[in-house]
Amino acid sequence: MKDLLSKGQKKILLNLGDVNYIDSSGIGELVSAYTTAKNQGGELKLLKLTKKVHDLLQITKLYTVFDVKDDETAAVKAFR
C-alpha cells in the first residue's frame, strides 16, 4: 500500500476474493492501509469478499468503514 501511494497511485482496489481467513493482524493491516490511503488523499475499496471475511467485517463493525463492492467494473467507476 505504502509503495503504491508513494508512486502516486491514489485509487486502490483490493480484491479479497481468494482470502478465506483474516486474523486480527490482517484486520489491523486493512485498517492501517485504509487510514494511510485516506490520510494521503487516496481511496481504498475492497472487492469480492468471501463469506467469512464479510462476516468478520460485519462482526467488527468495519463493514461500515470500508467501501465494499462485488463487481470490479462498478468498483472502478465508484472512485471519485
Secondary structure, 3 states (H helix, E strand, C coil): CHHHHHCCCCEEEEECCCCCCCCHHHHHHHHHHHHHHHHCCCEEEEECCCHHHHHHHHHCCCCCCCEEECCHHHHHHCCC
